[in-house]
Amino acid sequence: MSKYHDDRTAASDPIGVYLSRQLLHEHFPRKSFWDHIQKLLGFAEKFEEMLDEHLSFGDSRAAVVVTPDPLLVAAYTDEFDCTAVLAFPESIVAEFGPFKTGDRLLTVNTYRPGGPLVADLWNGERSYRRYANFFPVIVDFLSENKAQINRRKSAISEEEWERCLSQAQEYLDKNNGRFRNGSPLRSYRPA
């Protein structure tokens, strides 16, 4: 039973991994005054609990390195049949790299219902047209459950990996080269 997610829906491919708070704090620190105030009010702890649920219950899909420098990763969503491109800091490259174009990662997605589709996404030909946005999180950078992550990667079809990479350029073209911030604190925000 989920505390922060809608139990009336279920991901087609959850992997049940858990958040490494050490990796989160090391690579995606909260530094601003506003973040400090949110921490004092308990929001930071709630966010970490929500992110832990996200990784456990969310829908796991293909994610592919688009460029290694800067590190841009395409995160696929079958709900929209499109990708979002996410940018990551140098600390990710230093710990998890080196990367090359086409390297396979894994995104775990949750979805926001209602309203029109956010501006940086589109409904592909296979879209279910049920949601307004998605929250992609690259699990390779936030969980130490490597065996589960690798098992899920091996179960993803070659077609999905190829679709993810090919749609990355479409995303960048439609968004004038802009991309989303890959931090799990911001990756839900449109480019």
Residue, then its C-alpha position, 0 to 999 in steps of 0.5 A: m500500500s502506497k502512502y504517496h501514490d494512487d493505489r487505484t493505478a498500478a505500473s505495468d513493470p515495477i521493479g521494487v528497488y529502494l532509494s539510496r539516500q546517500l546517493l541522493h544527497e551526494h549527487f543532488p544536494r538541496k542547497s537553497f534557502w527555500d530548500h532549508i525552510q522545506k527541510l525544517l518543515g519536514f518536506a524534505e523527509k516526505f519527499e525522500e519517502m515519496l521518491d523511495e515509493h516512486l522507485s519501488f512502485g513506478d513503471s520501469r522503462a528504457a533510458v539511453v545516453v544521448t550524449p556523454d558530455p554533457l551527460l544527456v539521457a533520454a527517458y522513455t514513457d510508454e504512456f505517451d510513447c515519447t521521451a524526455v531528455l534529462a541533463f545530469p551533473e559532472s558528479i554523476v559522470a565521475e561516479f558512474g561513467p564514463f558514458k558513451t552514446g547508446d549506453r543503457l540505463l533505466t528510468v522509473n516513471t510515475y504520472r500526473p493525471g488531468g489537464p492538457l499535456v505539458a508543452d515539452l511532451w507529445n502523444g506518440e502513435r502508441s500513446y494511451r492519452r491518460y496523463a498530463n505529465f510524467f516524472p522520470v527518475i534514472v534509477d541507476f543513479l539513486s539505488e544500490n539494487k543493481a541486480q534488480i535493475n540489470r534484470r529489468k534492463s535485460a527484459i526490455s525489448e530491443e524495439e523499446w531501446e531503439r525507440c528511446l534513442s531515436q525519439a531523443q532527437e525528436y524531443l530536442d528538436k521539438n524543444n529547441g535543444r532544451f532539456r529537463n534537469g535530471s535531478p529527481l528534485r526537478s525532472y518532472r518540470p518541463a524543459 
